Amino acid sequence: MNQDQNAGKLYYCPMHPEVRQPVFGKCPKCGMDLLPEGTRFGLLRHMIKSPLMIVIMVVVMVAIMAAIMMMR
C-alpha cells in the first residue's frame, strides 16, 4: 500500500478494541497483529492461523457440552 491509501486508516487489536494505531504493528498488551478497522471476523481469522488455538477452542467447546450434559 502506498501512503495515500494508508492515510486515515486505523488498525486495532481484536482482543483490545481500545488499542488503535495509525500504522500496522503489534498490540502492546497481548502482542497480536493489529487489523485494519472494518475487518470482518478478524479474531476468527487470527485464531485459525494457529493450530494450537483451534485445538484449544475444540477442547473448550467439548468441555462445555460435557458439563451441560452432566447437569441433566
C-alpha positions in Angstrom: 0.0 0.0 0.0 1.2 3.5 -0.6 0.9 6.3 1.9 -2.2 7.8 0.2 -4.1 4.5 0.7 -2.8 4.2 4.3 -3.8 7.7 5.2 -6.8 7.8 7.5 -6.8 4.1 8.1 -6.6 2.9 11.7 -5.5 -0.5 13.0 -7.0 -2.1 16.1 -6.4 -5.2 18.3 -9.3 -7.7 18.1 -8.8 -8.6 21.8 -8.3 -5.0 23.0 -10.6 -2.7 20.8 -9.4 0.3 22.7 -5.9 -0.2 21.2 -5.9 1.8 18.0 -2.9 2.9 16.0 -2.5 4.7 12.6 0.2 2.2 11.5 0.3 -1.6 11.3 2.0 -3.4 14.2 1.5 -5.5 17.3 -0.8 -4.9 20.2 1.3 -3.6 23.2 -1.0 -5.5 25.6 -1.1 -9.0 24.0 1.3 -9.0 21.0 -1.4 -9.8 18.5 -1.2 -8.4 15.0 -3.3 -5.3 14.6 -6.0 -5.5 12.0 -7.4 -2.7 9.7 -10.5 -1.2 11.1 -13.6 -2.6 9.4 -12.1 -6.1 9.0 -14.8 -8.6 9.5 -14.2 -11.7 11.5 -10.6 -10.6 12.4 -10.4 -12.5 15.6 -11.6 -15.7 13.9 -9.0 -15.3 11.1 -6.3 -14.8 13.7 -7.3 -17.9 15.7 -7.4 -20.1 12.6 -3.8 -19.2 11.8 -2.6 -21.1 14.9 -3.4 -24.9 15.1 -3.0 -24.6 18.9 -5.8 -22.1 19.1 -8.1 -24.5 17.1 -7.3 -27.3 19.5 -8.0 -25.1 22.5 -11.3 -24.0 21.0 -12.4 -27.6 20.4 -11.4 -28.7 23.9 -13.3 -25.8 25.5 -16.4 -26.5 23.4 -16.3 -30.2 24.2 -15.8 -29.5 27.9 -18.8 -27.1 28.0 -21.0 -29.6 26.2 -20.0 -32.4 28.6 -20.7 -30.2 31.6 -24.1 -29.3 30.3 -24.9 -33.0 29.6 -23.8 -34.0 33.1 -26.2 -31.4 34.7 -29.2 -33.1 33.2 
